[in-house]
């Protein structure tokens, strides 16, 4: 995509802006999907870490293994 210059026709500028708007809308949709996936991954990692911490705390309460 190239920028719109002063000497161009209004119809050319309108077409450019419509293409640019569609491009940005598509990027926003993909970005939202990526963010949602990253949040799911974060939640999964957080749950695993919490489970491991709970397990370690349980082992510490039981004392050292003999």
N, C-alpha and C positions, 0 to 999 in steps of 0.2 A: 504494500500500500504506500502511496506517496501522498505528501501533504497537498492541500488545496491552496492554490495561489490566487492573488487578487484578480488577475486577468482572466480567470476561467469563467465559464458560464455557470449560472445558478443551478441549472439542471445537473451539471457535472458535479458541483459541490454537494447537491442533494444526494446523488448516487453514492458519492464517496462517504458521506455521513451515514447513509443507510448501511453500507457495507461495514463501516467501522462499528456501528452500533450492533450489528449482528455478530461481528467478530468478538466484541467485548461481552455480549450476552452469552455466547458460547463458552468463552473463557471463564466467566463467572460460574456457569453451570458445572464445568469440569472442576473448578476450584472448590466449589461446595461439596462435590462428591469426594474429592481428595481429603478435604477437612473432615468429613463425616467418617471416612475410612480410618484416618489417623486417630480420631477420637475413640473409635472402637478398639484400635490396637492399643492405645494408651490405657483404656479401661481393662483390657485383657492382661496387660503387663502389670498393672496395679493390683489386680486380683491375685495373680501368681505371686507377686512379691509379698502381699499381705498374708497369703497362705504360708509362705516360707517363713516369714517372721513369726507367725503364730506357732508354727512347728518348732522353730528354734527356741522360743520362749517356753514352750511346753517341755522341751528337753532340758532346759536350764533349771526349771522348777523340780524336775525329777532328780537332778544331781548328776554327777559324772557317772558314765557307764563303767561297770566293773567287769 
